[in-house]
Amino acid sequence: MSMPADERLGLDVKRAEQTLLAAKSSAVRAAGLTVPQYAALLLLSDNPGMSAAALARGCMVTPQAMTALLKTLDERGLVTRTPHPWHRAILETRLTPEGTKALGTADRRAVAIERRISDAFTPDERETLRSLLARFREAVQGGGAS
């Protein structure tokens, strides 16, 4: 059975996601970054020494995508990758001073977007939205086609 487009919540979520990604893309571009690069630098800032595999999981991208992303960041001098002291096959990734500077520029602009979003809702509405989005994710993961 067909479902009219105006009843499909997935379309509303997709529109919101696209709006957010477009705004964040524009914001982090000032630092010469893409949104995935910004996400990786942000995660690294709180977790220095992460492996590419851990970064991929944290950024919700494939290991192959993270490898390409890290290669670009390394070539630009924004990260360094060194062998782990005990697990020589694992490369630890850390921000360079240039990476920290780029992240700071991008993050100031990204946080402004996050504040606008947050300010559009009361604290109770924010908690309700988080709860509803969690239910949305559960519904998507939990079922097959009806």
MARBA-3410 file (N, C-alpha, C, O; in Angstrom, 1 decimal):
146
0.8,-1.2,0.0,0.0,0.0,0.0,0.9,1.2,0.0,1.9,1.3,0.7 ~ 0.5,2.2,-0.8,1.3,3.4,-0.9,1.1,4.3,0.3,0.0,4.2,0.9 ~ 2.0,5.2,0.5,1.9,6.2,1.6,2.1,7.6,1.0,3.2,7.8,0.3 ~ 1.2,8.5,1.2,1.5,9.9,0.6,2.7,10.5,1.2,3.1,10.3,2.3 ~ 3.4,11.3,0.4,4.7,11.9,0.8,4.5,12.8,2.0,5.4,12.8,2.8
3.4,13.5,2.1,3.2,14.4,3.3,3.0,13.6,4.6,3.0,14.2,5.7 ~ 2.9,12.3,4.6,2.8,11.5,5.8,4.1,10.7,6.1,4.1,10.1,7.1 ~ 5.1,10.9,5.3,6.3,10.2,5.5,7.3,11.0,6.4,7.9,12.0,5.9 ~ 7.4,10.6,7.6,8.3,11.3,8.5,9.8,11.2,8.1,10.5,12.1,8.4 ~ 10.1,10.2,7.4,11.5,10.1,6.9,11.9,11.2,6.0,13.0,11.7,6.1
10.9,11.7,5.3,11.2,12.9,4.4,11.5,14.1,5.3,12.4,14.9,4.9 ~ 10.7,14.3,6.3,11.0,15.5,7.2,12.3,15.4,7.9,13.0,16.4,8.0 ~ 12.7,14.2,8.3,14.0,14.0,8.9,15.1,14.3,7.9,16.1,14.9,8.2 ~ 14.9,13.8,6.7,15.9,14.0,5.6,16.1,15.5,5.3,17.2,16.0,5.1 ~ 15.0,16.2,5.2,15.0,17.6,5.0,15.8,18.4,6.1,16.6,19.2,5.8
15.5,18.0,7.3,16.2,18.6,8.5,17.7,18.3,8.4,18.5,19.1,8.7 ~ 18.0,17.0,8.1,19.4,16.6,8.0,20.1,17.4,6.9,21.3,17.9,7.1 ~ 19.5,17.5,5.7,20.1,18.2,4.6,20.3,19.7,4.9,21.3,20.3,4.6 ~ 19.4,20.3,5.6,19.5,21.7,6.0,20.6,21.9,7.0,21.4,22.8,6.9 ~ 20.7,21.0,8.0,21.8,21.1,8.9,23.2,20.9,8.3,24.1,21.6,8.5
23.3,19.8,7.4,24.6,19.6,6.7,25.0,20.7,5.8,26.2,21.1,5.7 ~ 24.0,21.4,5.1,24.3,22.5,4.3,24.9,23.7,5.1,25.8,24.3,4.7 ~ 24.2,23.9,6.2,24.7,25.0,7.1,26.1,24.7,7.7,26.9,25.6,7.7 ~ 26.3,23.5,8.2,27.6,23.1,8.7,28.6,23.1,7.7,29.8,23.6,7.9 ~ 28.3,22.7,6.5,29.3,22.7,5.4,29.8,24.1,5.1,31.0,24.3,4.9
28.8,25.0,5.0,29.2,26.4,4.8,30.0,27.0,5.9,31.0,27.7,5.7 ~ 29.7,26.6,7.1,30.4,27.1,8.3,31.8,26.6,8.4,32.7,27.4,8.6 ~ 32.0,25.4,8.2,33.4,24.8,8.3,34.3,25.1,7.1,35.5,25.0,7.2 ~ 33.7,25.5,6.0,34.4,25.8,4.8,35.4,27.0,5.1,36.4,27.1,4.5 ~ 35.0,27.9,6.0,35.9,29.0,6.4,37.2,28.5,6.9,38.2,29.2,6.8
37.3,27.3,7.4,38.5,26.7,7.9,39.2,25.8,6.9,40.2,25.2,7.2 ~ 38.6,25.7,5.7,39.1,24.9,4.7,38.8,23.4,4.9,39.5,22.5,4.4 ~ 37.7,23.1,5.6,37.4,21.8,6.0,36.0,21.4,5.4,35.2,22.2,5.1 ~ 35.8,20.1,5.3,34.5,19.5,4.9,33.9,19.1,6.3,34.6,19.0,7.3 ~ 32.6,18.8,6.3,32.0,18.3,7.5,32.6,17.0,8.0,32.8,16.9,9.2
32.8,16.0,7.2,33.5,14.8,7.7,34.9,15.1,8.3,35.3,14.5,9.3 ~ 35.7,16.0,7.7,37.0,16.3,8.2,36.8,17.0,9.5,37.6,16.7,10.5 ~ 35.9,18.0,9.6,35.6,18.7,10.9,35.2,17.7,12.0,35.7,17.7,13.1 ~ 34.3,16.7,11.6,33.9,15.7,12.6,35.1,14.9,13.1,35.2,14.6,14.3 ~ 36.0,14.5,12.2,37.2,13.7,12.6,38.1,14.6,13.5,38.6,14.0,14.6
38.3,15.8,13.2,39.2,16.7,14.0,38.5,16.9,15.4,39.2,16.9,16.4 ~ 37.2,17.1,15.4,36.5,17.3,16.7,36.7,16.1,17.6,36.9,16.2,18.8 ~ 36.5,14.9,17.0,36.6,13.6,17.8,38.0,13.5,18.2,38.3,13.0,19.4 ~ 39.0,13.8,17.4,40.4,13.6,17.8,40.8,14.6,18.9,41.6,14.3,19.7 ~ 40.2,15.8,18.9,40.5,16.8,19.9,40.2,16.2,21.3,40.9,16.6,22.3
39.1,15.4,21.4,38.7,14.9,22.7,39.4,13.5,23.0,39.4,13.0,24.1 ~ 39.9,12.9,21.9,40.5,11.5,22.0,41.8,11.4,21.2,41.9,10.7,20.2 ~ 42.8,12.1,21.7,44.1,12.1,20.9,44.6,10.6,20.9,44.5,9.9,21.8 ~ 45.2,10.3,19.7,45.8,9.0,19.6,44.9,7.9,19.0,45.3,6.7,18.9 ~ 43.7,8.3,18.7,42.7,7.3,18.1,43.2,6.6,16.9,44.0,7.3,16.1
42.8,5.4,16.7,43.2,4.7,15.4,42.2,5.1,14.3,41.1,5.7,14.6 ~ 42.5,4.8,13.1,41.6,5.1,12.0,40.3,4.4,12.1,39.2,4.9,11.8 ~ 40.4,3.1,12.6,39.2,2.3,12.8,38.3,2.9,13.8,37.0,3.0,13.6 ~ 38.8,3.4,14.9,38.0,4.0,16.0,37.4,5.3,15.5,36.3,5.6,15.8 ~ 38.2,6.0,14.8,37.7,7.3,14.2,36.5,7.0,13.3,35.5,7.7,13.3
36.7,6.0,12.4,35.6,5.7,11.5,34.3,5.3,12.2,33.2,5.8,11.9 ~ 34.4,4.5,13.3,33.2,4.2,14.1,32.6,5.4,14.7,31.4,5.6,14.7 ~ 33.5,6.3,15.3,33.0,7.5,15.9,32.4,8.5,15.0,31.4,9.2,15.4 ~ 32.9,8.5,13.8,32.3,9.5,12.8,31.2,8.8,11.9,30.7,9.5,11.0 ~ 31.0,7.5,12.1,29.9,6.8,11.4,30.2,6.8,9.9,29.3,7.1,9.1
31.5,6.5,9.5,31.8,6.3,8.1,32.6,5.0,8.0,32.9,4.4,9.0 ~ 32.8,4.6,6.8,33.5,3.3,6.5,34.9,3.5,6.8,35.5,4.6,6.7 ~ 35.6,2.4,7.2,37.1,2.5,7.4,37.8,3.1,6.1,38.8,3.8,6.2 ~ 37.3,2.7,4.9,37.9,3.1,3.7,37.8,4.7,3.6,38.7,5.4,3.2 ~ 36.6,5.2,3.9,36.4,6.6,3.8,37.3,7.3,4.8,37.8,8.4,4.5
37.4,6.8,6.0,38.3,7.4,7.0,39.7,7.4,6.6,40.5,8.4,6.8 ~ 40.2,6.3,6.0,41.6,6.2,5.5,41.8,7.4,4.5,42.9,8.0,4.6 ~ 40.9,7.6,3.6,41.1,8.6,2.6,41.0,10.0,3.2,41.8,10.9,2.9 ~ 40.1,10.2,4.2,40.0,11.5,4.9,41.3,11.8,5.7,41.8,12.9,5.6 ~ 41.8,10.8,6.4,43.0,11.0,7.2,44.2,11.3,6.3,45.1,12.0,6.6
44.3,10.6,5.1,45.4,10.9,4.2,45.4,12.4,3.8,46.4,13.0,3.7 ~ 44.2,12.9,3.5,44.1,14.3,3.1,44.5,15.2,4.3,45.2,16.2,4.1 ~ 44.0,14.9,5.5,44.3,15.7,6.6,45.8,15.7,6.9,46.4,16.7,7.3 ~ 46.4,14.5,6.8,47.9,14.3,7.0,48.6,15.2,6.0,49.6,15.8,6.3 ~ 48.2,15.1,4.7,48.9,15.8,3.6,48.8,17.3,3.8,49.7,18.1,3.5
47.7,17.8,4.4,47.6,19.2,4.7,48.2,19.6,6.0,48.2,20.8,6.4 ~ 48.8,18.7,6.7,49.5,19.0,8.0,48.6,19.3,9.2,49.0,19.9,10.1 ~ 47.4,18.7,9.1,46.4,19.0,10.2,46.4,17.8,11.2,46.0,18.0,12.4 ~ 47.0,16.7,10.9,47.1,15.6,11.8,48.5,14.9,11.6,49.1,15.1,10.5 ~ 48.9,14.2,12.6,50.1,13.3,12.5,49.7,11.9,12.8,48.8,11.7,13.6
50.3,11.0,12.2,50.0,9.5,12.4,51.3,8.8,12.7,52.2,8.8,11.9 ~ 51.4,8.2,13.9,52.6,7.5,14.3,52.2,6.2,14.8,51.1,5.9,15.3 ~ 53.1,5.2,14.7,52.9,3.9,15.2,52.6,3.8,16.7,53.2,4.5,17.5 ~ 51.6,3.0,17.1,51.3,2.8,18.5,52.5,2.2,19.2,53.2,1.3,18.6 ~ 52.9,2.5,20.4,54.1,2.0,21.1,54.1,0.5,21.2,55.2,-0.1,21.1
53.0,-0.2,21.4,52.9,-1.6,21.5,52.4,-2.4,20.3,52.8,-3.4,20.0 ~ 51.4,-1.8,19.7,50.8,-2.4,18.5,51.2,-1.6,17.3,50.6,-0.8,16.8 ~ 52.4,-2.0,16.8,53.0,-1.3,15.7,52.2,-1.2,14.4,52.4,-0.2,13.6 ~ 51.3,-2.1,14.2,50.5,-2.0,13.0,49.4,-0.9,13.1,48.8,-0.5,12.1 ~ 49.1,-0.4,14.3,48.1,0.6,14.5,48.7,1.9,14.6,49.7,2.2,15.3
48.2,2.9,13.8,48.7,4.2,13.8,47.8,5.1,14.7,46.6,5.1,14.5 ~ 48.5,5.8,15.6,47.8,6.8,16.4,47.7,8.1,15.7,48.7,8.5,15.0 ~ 46.6,8.7,15.8,46.3,10.0,15.0,46.2,11.1,16.1,45.4,11.0,17.0 ~ 46.9,12.2,15.8,46.8,13.4,16.7,46.7,14.6,15.9,47.2,14.7,14.8 ~ 46.1,15.6,16.5,46.0,17.0,15.8,47.4,17.6,15.9,48.1,17.5,16.9
47.7,18.3,14.8,48.9,19.2,14.9,48.5,20.6,15.3,47.3,20.8,15.4 ~ 49.4,21.5,15.6,49.0,22.8,15.9,48.1,23.4,14.8,47.1,24.2,15.1 ~ 48.4,23.2,13.6,47.6,23.7,12.5,46.2,23.0,12.5,45.2,23.7,12.2 ~ 46.1,21.8,12.8,44.8,21.1,12.9,44.0,21.7,14.1,42.8,21.8,13.9 ~ 44.7,22.0,15.2,43.9,22.6,16.3,43.4,24.0,15.9,42.3,24.3,16.3
44.2,24.7,15.1,43.8,26.0,14.7,42.6,25.9,13.7,41.6,26.7,13.9 ~ 42.7,25.0,12.8,41.6,24.9,11.8,40.3,24.4,12.5,39.2,24.9,12.2 ~ 40.5,23.5,13.5,39.3,23.0,14.3,38.7,24.2,15.0,37.5,24.3,15.1 ~ 39.5,25.0,15.6,39.0,26.1,16.4,38.1,27.1,15.5,37.0,27.5,15.9 ~ 38.6,27.4,14.4,37.9,28.2,13.4,36.6,27.6,13.0,35.5,28.2,13.1
36.6,26.3,12.6,35.4,25.6,12.2,34.4,25.5,13.4,33.2,25.7,13.2 ~ 35.0,25.1,14.5,34.1,24.9,15.7,33.3,26.1,16.1,32.2,26.0,16.5 ~ 34.0,27.2,16.1,33.3,28.5,16.5,32.1,28.7,15.6,31.0,29.0,16.1 ~ 32.2,28.4,14.4,31.1,28.6,13.4,30.1,27.5,13.6,28.9,27.8,13.5 ~ 30.5,26.3,13.8,29.5,25.2,13.9,28.8,25.3,15.2,27.6,25.0,15.3
29.4,25.8,16.3,28.7,25.9,17.6,27.7,27.0,17.4,26.6,26.9,18.1 ~ 27.9,28.0,16.6,26.9,29.1,16.5,25.6,28.5,15.9,24.5,28.8,16.3 ~ 25.8,27.5,15.0,24.6,26.8,14.4,23.9,26.0,15.5,22.7,26.0,15.6 ~ 24.7,25.2,16.2,24.1,24.4,17.3,23.4,25.3,18.3,22.4,24.9,18.9 ~ 23.9,26.5,18.6,23.2,27.3,19.6,21.9,27.8,19.0,20.9,27.9,19.8
21.9,28.2,17.7,20.6,28.6,17.1,19.6,27.5,17.2,18.4,27.7,17.5 ~ 20.0,26.3,17.0,19.1,25.1,17.1,18.6,25.0,18.5,17.4,24.9,18.7 ~ 19.5,25.0,19.4,19.2,24.8,20.8,18.2,25.9,21.3,17.3,25.7,22.0 ~ 18.5,27.2,20.9,17.7,28.3,21.3,16.3,28.3,20.8,15.4,29.0,21.3 ~ 16.1,27.5,19.7,14.8,27.5,19.1,13.8,26.6,19.9,12.6,26.6,19.7
14.4,25.9,20.9,13.6,25.0,21.8,13.8,25.3,23.2,14.8,25.7,23.7 ~ 12.8,25.0,24.0,12.9,25.1,25.5,13.7,23.8,25.9,13.8,22.9,25.2 ~ 14.3,23.8,27.1,14.9,22.6,27.6,14.1,21.4,27.6,14.5,20.3,27.2 ~ 12.8,21.5,27.9,11.9,20.4,27.9,11.7,19.9,26.4,11.6,18.7,26.2 ~ 11.5,20.8,25.5,11.4,20.5,24.1,12.6,19.8,23.5,12.5,18.8,22.8
13.8,20.2,24.0,15.0,19.5,23.5,15.0,18.1,24.0,15.4,17.2,23.2 ~ 14.6,17.9,25.2,14.6,16.5,25.7,13.5,15.7,25.0,13.8,14.5,24.7 ~ 12.4,16.3,24.7,11.3,15.6,24.0,11.8,15.2,22.6,11.6,14.1,22.1 ~ 12.5,16.2,21.9,13.0,15.9,20.6,14.0,14.8,20.6,14.0,13.9,19.7 ~ 14.9,14.8,21.6,15.9,13.7,21.7,15.2,12.4,21.9,15.5,11.3,21.3
14.2,12.3,22.7,13.4,11.1,23.0,12.7,10.7,21.7,12.7,9.5,21.4 ~ 12.1,11.6,21.0,11.4,11.2,19.8,12.3,10.7,18.7,12.0,9.8,18.0 ~ 13.5,11.4,18.6,14.5,10.9,17.6,15.0,9.5,18.0,15.3,8.7,17.1 ~ 15.2,9.2,19.2,15.6,7.9,19.7,14.5,6.9,19.3,14.9,5.8,18.8 ~ 13.3,7.2,19.5,12.2,6.3,19.1,12.2,6.1,17.6,11.9,5.0,17.1
12.4,7.2,16.8,12.5,7.1,15.4,13.6,6.1,15.0,13.3,5.2,14.1 ~ 14.8,6.2,15.6,15.9,5.3,15.2,15.5,3.9,15.6,15.8,3.0,14.8 ~ 14.9,3.7,16.7,14.5,2.3,17.1,13.5,1.8,16.1,13.5,0.6,15.8 ~ 12.5,2.6,15.7,11.5,2.1,14.8,12.1,1.7,13.4,11.8,0.7,12.8 ~ 13.1,2.5,13.0,13.8,2.2,11.7,14.5,0.9,11.9,14.5,0.1,11.0
15.3,0.7,12.9,16.1,-0.5,13.1,15.3,-1.7,13.4,15.7,-2.8,13.2 ~ 14.1,-1.5,14.0,13.4,-2.7,14.5,12.4,-3.4,13.6,12.0,-4.5,13.9 ~ 12.2,-2.9,12.5,11.2,-3.5,11.7,11.5,-3.7,10.2,12.3,-3.0,9.6 ~ 10.8,-4.7,9.7,10.9,-4.9,8.2,9.7,-4.1,7.6,9.0,-3.4,8.3 ~ 9.4,-4.4,6.4,8.3,-3.7,5.7,7.0,-4.3,6.2,6.9,-5.5,6.5
6.0,-3.5,6.3,4.7,-4.0,6.8,3.8,-4.1,5.6,2.6,-4.5,5.8
END
